[in-house]
Amino acid sequence: MNNNGIPRYAIVLTGGGARGAYQVGVLKALSQLSSKKEVRFPVITGVSVGAINAAALASHFDDFKQAAEQIENFWRRLHTNDVIDARVTTIMFNGLRMFLSEFIPYLQKNTPKSLLENAPLWHSVERGIDFGKVSRAIAAEKLYSIGVTCSGYSTGNAKTFFETASHKREWHRERRDGIYSRLTLDHVMASTALPVLFPSVKIGDEYFGDGSLRLTSPLAPAIHLGGTKLLIVGTRDRIQAAEVAARGEHHYPSMGDLAGYALDTIFHDNLDADIERLQRINQTLELIPAEKRQGTPLQHIETLVINPSRNLKEMALAFRHEMPRALKWILASQGTSEKVGLLESYLLFEPGFIGSLIDLGYQDTLAMRQEILAFFCD
């Protein structure tokens, strides 16, 4: 609660590569359901692709509907070439140089920093987000706090770089730190830098990569930054695992499958565990008499989770033909056990798939209209 006893709403935007488009549809629906012109969430946190959406949302904090429209326009125009250099020659050359540098020392000086080059994404995000507006919203005390999480390669810690209008102090927990800093493009791009695939980003004296790698408690930044009611927008559907179990189909995992499962684990497992942990804390607090709760630093945190209602793997299958030839060839060579794997659903930055994800997020959110309105009832 804030000083007036009113809940402080926070939105938690998770990682997921191309699946981040689902969050855009959720934001679009939320803007239409909101009774306020401003963004309804004074606390905004994001990690990986969620960091891009979080910064974009904060940069249009004065007008929720305009923010949602701007973010939707940005995503619907995306192609793979706006995210990575998807030319066969670039990918093959980088991969070959990285491999040979392990055996030929003199090649190490000029070894590519990553398999894929994401300079196009840097330019796309730089054009789409005004970080000056984020700081001005903070200074005007309209936006209470915003945090973007990265993973430090030297310290091995998840570091949430945050701006805030309050006197919130930095925090230091086991493998988790909160660092006060004016947010820049470097923070957002560091949060999206998956190791090997994308180059790490230097901030201060340390190199950083994708924030999902080390973020063992994805809800903690929003709580540290003042959120008391958390709306969590995930990008993992619950359909696929249930369908596979029902069919009783089991295949030996290919390299493509393993890569997809690795991304699925990095982006989602800690979030699911953290939600479960928070629910247990809430249940424990309910067992403590009200007069004794004052003696504990724990507080009841209400959550509402929105996840995709359709099988994203099957959705990616319908639009796989849109992928650049180089990516299709590479993914096919990894021999995914079915026609399309989890990996494709994270890398398919093309209008058909992106648009279908936005529409799904929009429909799923409107389908939860009553729950959302109850969540926002002060």
C-alpha positions as CSV (number, residue, x, y, z in Angstrom):
1,M,0.0,0.0,0.0
2,N,1.1,3.6,-0.5
3,N,0.9,6.2,2.3
4,N,-2.8,6.6,1.7
5,G,-3.5,2.9,2.0
6,I,-4.2,2.5,-1.7
7,P,-2.7,-0.5,-3.6
8,R,0.2,0.3,-5.8
9,Y,-0.2,-1.7,-9.0
10,A,2.8,-3.3,-10.7
11,I,3.1,-5.0,-14.0
12,V,5.8,-7.8,-14.5
13,L,6.8,-8.4,-18.1
14,T,8.7,-11.6,-18.6
15,G,11.1,-12.9,-21.3
16,G,10.4,-15.0,-24.3
17,G,11.9,-13.7,-27.5
18,A,9.3,-13.4,-30.2
19,R,6.7,-14.5,-27.7
20,G,7.0,-11.0,-26.2
21,A,4.4,-10.0,-28.8
22,Y,1.8,-11.7,-26.6
23,Q,2.4,-9.0,-24.0
24,V,1.6,-6.3,-26.5
25,G,-1.9,-7.7,-27.0
26,V,-2.4,-7.9,-23.2
27,L,-1.3,-4.2,-22.9
28,K,-3.7,-3.2,-25.7
29,A,-6.6,-4.8,-23.9
30,L,-5.6,-3.5,-20.5
31,S,-5.5,0.1,-21.9
32,Q,-9.1,-0.3,-23.1
33,L,-10.3,-1.7,-19.8
34,S,-8.5,1.0,-17.8
35,S,-10.6,3.8,-16.3
36,K,-7.6,6.1,-16.3
37,K,-5.8,7.9,-19.1
38,E,-2.3,7.3,-17.6
39,V,-0.7,3.9,-17.6
40,R,-2.4,2.0,-14.7
41,F,0.8,0.6,-13.3
42,P,3.0,3.1,-11.4
43,V,5.6,0.2,-11.0
44,I,6.9,-1.4,-14.2
45,T,9.5,-4.2,-14.3
46,G,10.8,-6.2,-17.3
47,V,13.4,-8.7,-18.2
48,S,14.7,-9.9,-21.6
49,V,12.1,-9.0,-24.3
50,G,9.9,-7.8,-21.4
51,A,12.5,-5.1,-20.7
52,I,11.9,-3.6,-24.2
53,N,8.1,-3.6,-23.6
54,A,8.5,-2.2,-20.1
55,A,10.7,0.7,-21.3
56,A,8.4,1.4,-24.2
57,L,5.4,1.5,-21.8
58,A,7.1,3.8,-19.4
59,S,8.1,6.2,-22.2
60,H,4.4,6.9,-23.0
61,F,3.3,6.8,-19.3
62,D,0.9,9.8,-19.7
63,D,-1.4,8.0,-22.2
64,F,-2.0,4.3,-21.7
65,K,-3.9,3.9,-25.0
66,Q,-1.3,5.7,-27.0
67,A,1.4,3.7,-25.3
68,A,-0.3,0.4,-26.3
69,E,-0.8,1.7,-29.9
70,Q,2.8,2.7,-30.2
71,I,4.1,-0.6,-28.9
72,E,1.7,-2.5,-31.2
73,N,2.8,-0.5,-34.2
74,F,6.4,-1.2,-33.4
75,W,5.9,-5.0,-33.1
76,R,3.6,-5.4,-36.1
77,R,6.2,-3.9,-38.4
78,L,8.9,-6.2,-37.1
79,H,10.7,-8.7,-39.4
80,T,13.5,-11.0,-38.4
81,N,15.9,-8.7,-40.2
82,D,14.9,-5.9,-37.8
83,V,16.1,-8.0,-35.0
84,I,19.1,-9.9,-36.2
85,D,21.3,-10.2,-39.3
86,A,19.8,-13.4,-40.7
87,R,22.0,-13.8,-43.8
88,V,23.4,-17.3,-44.3
89,T,26.9,-15.9,-44.8
90,T,26.9,-13.9,-41.6
91,I,25.7,-16.8,-39.4
92,M,28.0,-19.3,-41.0
93,F,31.0,-17.1,-40.9
94,N,30.4,-16.2,-37.2
95,G,29.9,-19.8,-36.3
96,L,33.0,-21.0,-38.1
97,R,35.2,-18.3,-36.6
98,M,33.9,-19.1,-33.1
99,F,34.6,-22.8,-33.6
100,L,38.1,-22.3,-35.1
101,S,39.2,-19.8,-32.4
102,E,39.0,-22.6,-29.9
103,F,41.8,-24.4,-31.7
104,I,43.8,-21.6,-33.4
105,P,45.0,-19.0,-30.9
106,Y,45.8,-16.2,-33.3
107,L,42.1,-16.1,-34.4
108,Q,40.9,-15.3,-30.8
109,K,41.6,-11.6,-31.2
110,N,39.0,-11.2,-33.9
111,T,36.6,-13.9,-32.7
112,P,32.9,-12.8,-33.2
113,K,31.3,-12.0,-29.8
114,S,28.2,-14.1,-30.7
115,L,26.7,-16.3,-33.3
116,L,24.0,-13.8,-34.3
117,E,24.5,-10.0,-34.8
118,N,21.7,-8.0,-33.2
119,A,22.7,-4.5,-34.4
120,P,19.3,-4.2,-36.2
121,L,17.5,-4.6,-32.9
122,W,19.6,-1.9,-31.3
123,H,18.6,0.5,-34.0
124,S,14.9,-0.6,-33.8
125,V,14.7,-0.1,-30.1
126,E,16.6,3.2,-30.2
127,R,14.1,4.6,-32.6
128,G,11.1,3.3,-30.7
129,I,11.9,4.3,-27.1
130,D,12.6,7.8,-25.7
131,F,14.5,7.2,-22.4
132,G,14.3,10.9,-21.7
133,K,10.5,10.6,-21.3
134,V,11.0,7.8,-18.9
135,S,13.1,9.9,-16.6
136,R,10.7,12.9,-17.0
137,A,7.8,10.7,-15.9
138,I,9.9,9.6,-12.9
139,A,10.8,13.2,-12.1
140,A,7.2,14.3,-12.3
141,E,6.3,11.4,-9.8
142,K,3.8,10.0,-12.2
143,L,5.8,6.8,-12.8
144,Y,6.8,5.6,-9.4
145,S,9.4,3.0,-10.3
146,I,10.8,1.1,-13.3
147,G,13.3,-1.7,-13.2
148,V,15.1,-3.7,-15.9
149,T,17.0,-6.9,-14.9
150,C,20.3,-8.1,-16.4
151,S,22.7,-10.9,-15.5
152,G,26.3,-10.0,-14.6
153,Y,28.9,-12.3,-16.0
154,S,31.6,-11.3,-13.5
155,T,29.6,-11.3,-10.3
156,G,27.2,-14.0,-11.4
157,N,24.3,-11.9,-9.9
158,A,21.0,-10.7,-11.4
159,K,21.1,-7.0,-11.2
160,T,18.0,-4.9,-11.5
161,F,18.8,-1.4,-12.7
162,F,16.0,0.9,-11.6
163,E,14.8,4.5,-11.5
164,T,12.3,5.6,-8.9
165,A,10.5,8.7,-7.7
166,S,10.7,7.4,-4.1
167,H,13.6,7.1,-1.7
168,K,13.9,3.3,-2.3
169,R,17.3,2.0,-1.4
170,E,19.4,-0.4,-3.4
171,W,19.0,-4.0,-2.2
172,H,21.4,-6.9,-2.0
173,R,20.2,-10.4,-1.7
174,E,21.7,-13.8,-2.5
175,R,22.6,-13.5,-6.2
176,R,20.2,-10.6,-6.6
177,D,21.0,-6.8,-6.5
178,G,19.0,-3.7,-7.1
179,I,21.1,-0.8,-8.5
180,Y,19.9,2.7,-8.8
181,S,20.7,4.1,-12.2
182,R,19.2,6.2,-15.0
183,L,18.0,3.7,-17.5
184,T,19.5,3.7,-21.0
185,L,19.5,1.7,-24.2
186,D,22.4,-0.3,-22.8
187,H,20.4,-1.6,-19.9
188,V,17.5,-2.8,-22.1
189,M,19.8,-4.4,-24.7
190,A,21.9,-6.1,-22.0
191,S,18.7,-7.6,-20.6
192,T,17.9,-9.2,-24.0
193,A,21.5,-10.5,-24.7
194,L,21.2,-14.3,-24.7
195,P,24.6,-15.9,-24.3
196,V,26.3,-17.2,-27.5
197,L,23.3,-16.0,-29.6
198,F,23.7,-12.2,-28.9
199,P,26.8,-10.2,-27.7
200,S,27.0,-9.2,-24.1
201,V,26.8,-5.5,-23.2
202,K,29.3,-3.6,-20.9
203,I,27.7,-1.4,-18.2
204,G,30.3,0.2,-15.9
205,D,33.0,-2.4,-15.4
206,E,31.0,-5.5,-16.0
207,Y,29.6,-7.3,-19.0
208,F,25.9,-8.3,-18.8
209,G,23.6,-10.7,-20.6
210,D,20.0,-11.8,-20.6
211,G,18.4,-11.1,-17.2
212,S,16.4,-14.3,-17.1
213,L,19.6,-16.3,-16.7
214,R,20.2,-15.4,-13.0
215,L,16.8,-14.0,-11.9
216,T,15.8,-16.7,-9.4
217,S,13.0,-14.5,-8.1
218,P,11.3,-12.7,-11.0
219,L,8.6,-11.0,-8.8
220,A,11.1,-9.6,-6.3
221,P,12.1,-6.4,-8.3
222,A,8.4,-5.3,-8.5
223,I,8.0,-5.8,-4.8
224,H,11.3,-4.1,-3.9
225,L,10.2,-1.1,-6.1
226,G,6.9,-0.7,-4.2
227,G,4.4,-2.9,-5.9
228,T,1.7,-4.4,-3.7
229,K,-0.6,-5.9,-6.4
230,L,1.2,-7.6,-9.3
231,L,-0.1,-8.3,-12.8
232,I,2.2,-10.9,-14.3
233,V,2.2,-11.4,-18.0
234,G,3.8,-14.7,-18.9
235,T,4.7,-16.2,-22.3
236,R,4.4,-19.9,-21.6
237,D,1.3,-21.7,-22.6
238,R,0.0,-24.7,-20.5
239,I,-1.3,-26.6,-23.5
240,Q,1.6,-28.3,-25.1
241,A,2.8,-30.4,-22.1
242,A,-0.7,-31.6,-21.4
243,E,-1.3,-32.6,-25.0
244,V,2.0,-34.5,-25.3
245,A,1.2,-36.3,-22.0
246,A,-2.3,-37.2,-23.2
247,R,-0.9,-38.6,-26.5
248,G,1.8,-40.6,-24.8
249,E,4.3,-39.5,-27.4
250,H,8.0,-39.4,-26.4
251,H,10.9,-38.8,-28.8
252,Y,14.6,-38.7,-28.2
253,P,15.3,-34.9,-28.0
254,S,17.2,-33.4,-31.0
255,M,19.6,-30.5,-30.7
256,G,16.7,-28.2,-31.7
257,D,14.5,-29.6,-29.0
258,L,17.2,-29.2,-26.4
259,A,17.8,-25.6,-27.4
260,G,14.0,-24.9,-27.2
261,Y,13.7,-26.6,-23.8
262,A,16.7,-24.6,-22.5
263,L,15.0,-21.3,-23.5
264,D,11.7,-22.5,-22.0
265,T,13.5,-23.2,-18.7
266,I,15.4,-19.9,-18.7
267,F,12.4,-17.8,-19.4
268,H,9.7,-19.5,-17.4
269,D,10.7,-22.0,-14.6
270,N,11.8,-19.4,-12.0
271,L,8.7,-17.4,-12.6
272,D,6.4,-20.3,-11.9
273,A,8.4,-21.2,-8.8
274,D,8.3,-17.6,-7.5
275,I,4.5,-17.3,-8.0
276,E,4.1,-20.6,-6.1
277,R,6.4,-19.3,-3.3
278,L,4.5,-16.0,-3.0
279,Q,1.2,-17.9,-2.7
280,R,2.6,-19.9,0.1
281,I,3.7,-16.8,1.9
282,N,0.3,-15.2,1.5
283,Q,-1.3,-18.4,3.0
284,T,1.1,-18.4,5.9
285,L,0.4,-14.7,6.6
286,E,-3.4,-15.4,6.8
287,L,-2.7,-17.9,9.6
288,I,-0.9,-15.2,11.7
289,P,-3.2,-13.0,13.9
290,A,-3.5,-9.4,12.5
291,E,-1.9,-7.8,15.6
292,K,1.2,-10.0,15.2
293,R,1.7,-9.4,11.5
294,Q,3.3,-6.1,12.3
295,G,6.3,-7.9,13.7
296,T,7.2,-9.5,10.3
297,P,8.6,-7.8,7.2
298,L,6.5,-10.0,5.0
299,Q,3.4,-8.5,3.4
300,H,0.4,-9.9,1.5
301,I,1.0,-9.4,-2.2
302,E,-1.9,-10.1,-4.5
303,T,-1.2,-11.4,-8.0
304,L,-3.0,-12.0,-11.2
305,V,-1.4,-14.0,-14.0
306,I,-2.1,-13.9,-17.7
307,N,-0.7,-16.7,-19.9
308,P,-1.3,-17.7,-23.5
309,S,-4.4,-19.9,-23.9
310,R,-3.2,-21.6,-27.1
311,N,-0.4,-23.9,-28.0
312,L,2.4,-21.5,-29.2
313,K,4.3,-24.3,-30.8
314,E,1.4,-25.1,-33.1
315,M,0.9,-21.4,-33.8
316,A,4.6,-21.1,-34.9
317,L,4.1,-24.1,-37.2
318,A,1.5,-22.2,-39.2
319,F,3.9,-19.3,-39.8
320,R,7.2,-21.1,-40.1
321,H,7.3,-20.4,-43.9
322,E,7.8,-16.7,-43.1
323,M,11.2,-17.3,-41.5
324,P,14.3,-16.2,-43.5
325,R,15.8,-19.0,-45.4
326,A,19.0,-19.1,-43.3
327,L,17.1,-19.6,-40.1
328,K,14.8,-22.3,-41.6
329,W,17.9,-24.2,-42.8
330,I,19.7,-24.0,-39.5
331,L,16.6,-25.0,-37.5
332,A,15.8,-27.8,-39.9
333,S,19.4,-29.1,-39.6
334,Q,19.0,-29.4,-35.9
335,G,16.3,-32.0,-36.5
336,T,13.4,-31.0,-34.2
337,S,11.5,-34.1,-33.4
338,E,8.2,-32.7,-34.6
339,K,7.4,-30.4,-37.6
340,V,8.3,-27.3,-35.5
341,G,10.0,-27.0,-32.1
342,L,9.9,-24.7,-29.2
343,L,12.9,-22.9,-30.6
344,E,11.0,-21.5,-33.5
345,S,8.3,-19.9,-31.3
346,Y,11.1,-17.9,-29.7
347,L,12.8,-16.8,-32.9
348,L,9.9,-16.2,-35.4
349,F,10.0,-12.4,-35.6
350,E,7.7,-12.2,-38.6
351,P,4.4,-10.3,-39.1
352,G,2.1,-13.3,-39.3
353,F,3.2,-15.0,-36.1
354,I,3.7,-11.7,-34.3
355,G,0.2,-10.5,-35.3
356,S,-1.4,-13.7,-34.2
357,L,0.4,-13.5,-30.8
358,I,-0.8,-9.9,-30.3
359,D,-4.4,-10.9,-31.2
360,L,-4.2,-13.9,-28.8
361,G,-3.0,-11.7,-25.9
362,Y,-5.8,-9.2,-26.6
363,Q,-8.4,-11.9,-26.7
364,D,-7.1,-13.7,-23.6
365,T,-7.1,-10.5,-21.6
366,L,-10.7,-9.5,-22.6
367,A,-11.8,-13.1,-21.7
368,M,-10.5,-12.3,-18.1
369,R,-12.3,-9.0,-18.0
370,Q,-14.2,-9.7,-14.7
371,E,-11.0,-10.9,-13.0
372,I,-9.1,-7.9,-14.2
373,L,-11.7,-5.4,-13.1
374,A,-11.9,-7.0,-9.7
375,F,-8.1,-6.8,-9.5
376,F,-8.2,-3.1,-10.2
377,C,-11.0,-2.5,-7.7
378,D,-9.5,-0.3,-5.0
